[in-house]
Amino acid sequence: MTQRVLIIGASVGGATAAITLRGLGVETVLVERELHKAKPCGGAVPPAAFKEFDLPAELIDRKVKHCLVVSPSGQETHIDVAGSVPSADDYVAMVRREVFDGFLRSRAQERGAELIHGQLIALRVEPRGVRATYRRIADGSEHTLHADAVIGADGAYSPTARFLGLPNLPRAVAIQERIALPASQMARWEDTADLYLGREVSPDLYAWAFPKRDHIAVGIGAGPGYTAHARELLANLKARLGPALDGGRLILREAHALPMEPRKQMAFDRAMLIGDAAGLVVHTSGEGIYWAMKSGQIAAQVLARHLDAPSAANLRAYEQLWWSEYGSMYTFLRWLQKWGYGNERQMEVFTEMCRNPDVQRLTFDSYMHKQMAPAPWGAQLRMTWDILCAQARNYLRRRTPLREQRQYALGV
Ligand SMILES: Cc1cc2nc3c(=O)[nH]c(=O)nc-3n(C[C@H](O)[C@H](O)[C@H](O)COP(=O)(O)OP(=O)(O)OC[C@H]3O[C@@H](n4cnc5c(N)ncnc54)[C@H](O)[C@@H]3O)c2cc1C
């Protein structure tokens, strides 16, 4: 009998899992409830995603080559996007999710995956297979599907995880506005992305201004304790950007949750979770697109190998591969988020630390190319020295936050 895999969610993770499964000859069905709405997202994607998943450059709105980091007191650090060995591939790609996700879904369909526009409403894992019920969006009718296994690629609120009886993960909220600016204003962000730190714009994560083809996307992240203040924080960010947004026209306001902790278990009998459903967002940057795609690819490869016996014991090879490859990076970036964004003095230190050339090279090697090589001893010593000096400077002298200098509303 033909073996079949059901994937819930046809966003970046689900579509990549489907493409991988089809490449391995597995019959694949995707169920997606929102085919016509973009996933709320800053859309920053590393070049590694374009190389590893063979994506065309036409998906890129802009290539960001410079970053500006602004501390709570207004200290600025300007960084060129460059790894240890500078190359033409040194950039951060800015994409619009409606374009990016649409491409991946079409590719999955071209490779033979079936795409159903429906909402999963029930899921049962049985000894001989998986039974899923979905509601067709077009007419509200209910249908049941049978498959050998299911991949939950259904995001931060993952209904698949819920039907498997798993608890919710702690969640942050990210909210962003897309603002069309006059060309003269857009020039400021031609190939530059901004990151803003400060309690009034993002108490424990960061705020951003990311340039797209015809607009700027300004947004903030708010960790689990601050989600109720998200709108206020965004208003403060816009106040902080001030005249840079003059003449702007709001195109869209969008928000969604971000998981703040990976799941302890991501593979079960006949079921796997990937991307946001598995909590695989990176803490310091809120980066989740590459990780959803990569986890979709690895989960699909493991599942295809074990489709004859998709037991938890066999499928957990996916978790082992994942954590042996990326475990230390997740641990480090989680620590970095707590250390760098823990309070405003640390945010000042973080902004200064970004000036260190070794820190820049390491950051961009790991972000752009997903190369997690340990830093040479010399670089480690230089970074440690610079960090200690920045700590001393910022703890001995109080810097006045911008909100006090300029008297705009305090968020939280
Ligand atoms: C405001 C914001 C900004 C962000 N900025 C960035 C960034 O710049 N760079 C970056 O790398 N990451 C960013 N992220 C994170 C990134 O968006 C996610 O990590 C990524 O989209 C996860 O992909 P995924 O495929 O796992 O899940 P998602 O993209 O969340 O997709 C889940 C899919 O499942 C579908 N679904 C859910 N329930 C059902 C159901 N019952 N039936 C059928 N389908 C269902 C949804 O419609 C959705 O299409 C941002 C997130 C937010 C909220």
Ligand as a Chemical Component Dictionary entry (heavy atoms), coordinates in Angstrom:
data_LIG
# 
_chem_comp.id                   LIG 
_chem_comp.type                 NON-POLYMER 
_chem_comp.pdbx_formal_charge   0 
_chem_comp.three_letter_code    LIG 
# 
loop_
_chem_comp_atom.comp_id 
_chem_comp_atom.atom_id 
_chem_comp_atom.alt_atom_id 
_chem_comp_atom.type_symbol 
_chem_comp_atom.charge 
_chem_comp_atom.model_Cartn_x 
_chem_comp_atom.model_Cartn_y 
_chem_comp_atom.model_Cartn_z 
_chem_comp_atom.pdbx_ordinal 
LIG C1  C1  C 0 6.215  39.809 13.944 1  
LIG C2  C2  C 0 7.205  38.680 13.729 2  
LIG C3  C3  C 0 8.432  38.951 13.141 3  
LIG C4  C4  C 0 9.307  37.905 12.852 4  
LIG N1  N1  N 0 10.460 38.203 12.185 5  
LIG C5  C5  C 0 11.281 37.187 11.793 6  
LIG C6  C6  C 0 12.417 37.455 10.973 7  
LIG O1  O1  O 0 12.671 38.594 10.584 8  
LIG N2  N2  N 0 13.192 36.401 10.607 9  
LIG C7  C7  C 0 12.932 35.117 11.002 10 
LIG O2  O2  O 0 13.691 34.204 10.653 11 
LIG N3  N3  N 0 11.857 34.845 11.774 12 
LIG C8  C8  C 0 11.019 35.833 12.160 13 
LIG N4  N4  N 0 9.900  35.544 12.899 14 
LIG C9  C9  C 0 9.631  34.141 13.243 15 
LIG C10 C10 C 0 9.075  33.375 12.036 16 
LIG O3  O3  O 0 7.964  34.085 11.505 17 
LIG C11 C11 C 0 8.622  31.976 12.455 18 
LIG O4  O4  O 0 9.612  31.389 13.264 19 
LIG C12 C12 C 0 8.382  31.083 11.240 20 
LIG O5  O5  O 0 7.351  31.591 10.440 21 
LIG C13 C13 C 0 8.010  29.670 11.694 22 
LIG O6  O6  O 0 7.621  28.921 10.581 23 
LIG P1  P1  P 0 6.680  27.648 10.768 24 
LIG O7  O7  O 0 6.536  27.051 9.398  25 
LIG O8  O8  O 0 7.181  26.791 11.863 26 
LIG O9  O9  O 0 5.290  28.215 11.302 27 
LIG P2  P2  P 0 4.384  29.403 10.782 28 
LIG O10 O10 O 0 5.082  30.232 9.807  29 
LIG O11 O11 O 0 3.800  30.038 11.986 30 
LIG O12 O12 O 0 3.243  28.634 9.997  31 
LIG C14 C14 C 0 2.284  27.816 10.621 32 
LIG C15 C15 C 0 1.208  27.532 9.593  33 
LIG O13 O13 O 0 0.258  26.619 10.139 34 
LIG C16 C16 C 0 -1.034 27.036 9.742  35 
LIG N5  N5  N 0 -2.013 26.501 10.685 36 
LIG C17 C17 C 0 -2.138 26.793 12.003 37 
LIG N6  N6  N 0 -3.181 26.125 12.535 38 
LIG C18 C18 C 0 -3.713 25.379 11.524 39 
LIG C19 C19 C 0 -4.825 24.496 11.450 40 
LIG N7  N7  N 0 -5.603 24.222 12.519 41 
LIG N8  N8  N 0 -5.102 23.909 10.266 42 
LIG C20 C20 C 0 -4.335 24.180 9.159  43 
LIG N9  N9  N 0 -3.289 25.014 9.172  44 
LIG C21 C21 C 0 -2.966 25.615 10.345 45 
LIG C22 C22 C 0 -0.960 28.562 9.786  46 
LIG O14 O14 O 0 -1.968 29.152 8.997  47 
LIG C23 C23 C 0 0.440  28.805 9.232  48 
LIG O15 O15 O 0 0.456  28.976 7.831  49 
LIG C24 C24 C 0 8.997  36.572 13.219 50 
LIG C25 C25 C 0 7.792  36.305 13.861 51 
LIG C26 C26 C 0 6.886  37.349 14.116 52 
LIG C27 C27 C 0 5.577  37.017 14.772 53 
# 
loop_
_chem_comp_bond.comp_id 
_chem_comp_bond.atom_id_1 
_chem_comp_bond.atom_id_2 
_chem_comp_bond.value_order 
_chem_comp_bond.pdbx_ordinal 
LIG C1  C2  SING 1  
LIG C2  C3  SING 2  
LIG C2  C26 DOUB 3  
LIG C3  C4  DOUB 4  
LIG C4  N1  SING 5  
LIG C4  C24 SING 6  
LIG N1  C5  DOUB 7  
LIG C5  C6  SING 8  
LIG C5  C8  SING 9  
LIG C6  O1  DOUB 10 
LIG C6  N2  SING 11 
LIG N2  C7  SING 12 
LIG C7  O2  DOUB 13 
LIG C7  N3  SING 14 
LIG N3  C8  DOUB 15 
LIG C8  N4  SING 16 
LIG N4  C9  SING 17 
LIG N4  C24 SING 18 
LIG C9  C10 SING 19 
LIG C10 O3  SING 20 
LIG C10 C11 SING 21 
LIG C11 O4  SING 22 
LIG C11 C12 SING 23 
LIG C12 O5  SING 24 
LIG C12 C13 SING 25 
LIG C13 O6  SING 26 
LIG O6  P1  SING 27 
LIG P1  O7  DOUB 28 
LIG P1  O8  SING 29 
LIG P1  O9  SING 30 
LIG O9  P2  SING 31 
LIG P2  O10 DOUB 32 
LIG P2  O11 SING 33 
LIG P2  O12 SING 34 
LIG O12 C14 SING 35 
LIG C14 C15 SING 36 
LIG C15 O13 SING 37 
LIG C15 C23 SING 38 
LIG O13 C16 SING 39 
LIG C16 N5  SING 40 
LIG C16 C22 SING 41 
LIG N5  C17 SING 42 
LIG N5  C21 SING 43 
LIG C17 N6  DOUB 44 
LIG N6  C18 SING 45 
LIG C18 C19 SING 46 
LIG C18 C21 DOUB 47 
LIG C19 N7  SING 48 
LIG C19 N8  DOUB 49 
LIG N8  C20 SING 50 
LIG C20 N9  DOUB 51 
LIG N9  C21 SING 52 
LIG C22 O14 SING 53 
LIG C22 C23 SING 54 
LIG C23 O15 SING 55 
LIG C24 C25 DOUB 56 
LIG C25 C26 SING 57 
LIG C26 C27 SING 58 
# 
